[in-house]
C-alpha cells in the first residue's frame, strides 16, 4: 500500500476518534500535540533510530513514547494513537499522517485549503478581503496558507484543490496573449 494511502487510513481513523461527540480533544489540539511529538522525534536522530529500527521491541518503543508523551503532556488520545503507530511499525509515517489528518479534519469541518502566492507580503486587510472573495467563489470556508513567490511580478495566485485562480500579472498577460492570438492579431 502506498505511503499516502497508509497515511490517509491512519488519519481517517484518528479523525473518527477526535470528531466523535464524546472526544476530549479538539482537532486543532490533536494536531498541535502530534506536531510537538514530531518535533521531538525530528530533533533527535537517536530517537528516530530507536523508534524506527525493527531491532528494538515494540514494548520498549512504547515505553519511550510514553515518557516523551508525559513530558509533552499529550492527551490520552494522542498517546494511544502514537502507540498504534508504533505497534504497526508506522511511526516513520508520522509526518505524512499528520498532513493527511489536517486535510481530513478540514474536509470534515467544511473547510477548503487555499495555497495563496503573492509577489509580496499581503497586509491583513488584503488577506481578509482575498479570503472573503475565495469563500464567495467556492461556497466553502477557506483555510488560507499565504506565501511570497519571487517569480511573480505582481498580483496573486490561489490554488484550491486542483483549481487555480490566477490573478497575477503574468496570468493576465498570458490571457491577453491568448485572446489576441485567437483574434488573429498576433
Secondary structure, 3 states (H helix, E strand, C coil): CCHHHHHHHHHHHHHHHHCCCCCCCCHHHHHHHHHHHHHHHHCCHHHHHHHHCCCCCHHHHHHHHHHHHHHHCCCHHHHHHHHHHHHCCCHHHHHHHHHHHHHHHHHHCCEEEEEEEECCCCCHHHHHHHHHHHHHHHCCEEEEEEEECCCCCCCEEEEECCEEEECCHHHHHHHHHHHHHHCCCC
